[in-house]
Amino acid sequence: MVKDDGLAAGKGVVVTSDRAEALAHAEQCLAKSGGRVVIEEYLEGPEVSLFCVTDGVDVVPLLPAQDFKRVGDGDLGPNTGGMGAYTPLAWTPHGMVDEVVERVALPVVREMALRGAPFSGLLYVGLAVTRRGIRVIEFNARFGDPETQAVLALLESGLGALLYASATGHLGELPPLIWNHGAAVTVVVAAGGYPASPRSGDVITGLEAAGAVEGVQVFHAGTTHAVEEADAIVATGGRVLAITARGASLAEARDRAYEAVALIELDGSHCRSDIALAAVRGEVTVPG
Ligand code: GLY
């Protein structure tokens, strides 16, 4: 992976197995005035989001989740903020969460403290699970969207107590988190034209019926209450709704989420139809 270390209008990255192509791109990057190039290992393998709550000393991981960043089925089309997610991940290597905590989250938290910038809050670790083990892709200092809707749907113990313990430095005394033993799936309903030019102002119907499907919660992200339109709920663009369903199994959660999605009417809207599908089919695998 050869990257221009600077702004390149979306053309800065070349992912290739062809040495000549990699060298040519690197030369192009270096030829620019002040040009610099970044060479990164190509990461092949499924992605995982692991949210770690920390108080600056201890780290409590939440359930790992997977999100779907491309707009279209089969991971096609432009990147988005996230079109869906599911948890837990039956396909991850045994002990992966403990390994991420030990090898990634705790060292980061300790290093931040050593540098005089102690961090408490939510450390979002974005990983690829490759044939050579886990690799960090990114960190964020926030919950991820839409993984959070799925992850928190399964959290039975109090989120408030967890966040309070993080904020006050008492995570080490917090009893273990209690998780629902089932699964959760989130499907995002996006506005027409999203992500390039999302439209807004369309009325959404079916929200009550969708919310009444067993195990379903409808999260509003891009909506508003239009008093002038007979009190309707209208879309304000972007990722409008995150339909989240719990189920005893991943397949049941998925079926419920899509049953609820089918009840929503929003002109021009679209969603992916393959959220969690490969996982339900047992087709998500770590290379090698
Ligand atoms: N789901 C990706 C993110 O929140 O950054």
Boltz pocket constraint, residues with backbone or C-beta under 6 A from the ligand:
constraints:
  - pocket:
      binder: B
      contacts: [[A, 67], [A, 81], [A, 82], [A, 140], [A, 143], [A, 144], [A, 145], [A, 146], [A, 147]]
      max_distance: 6.0
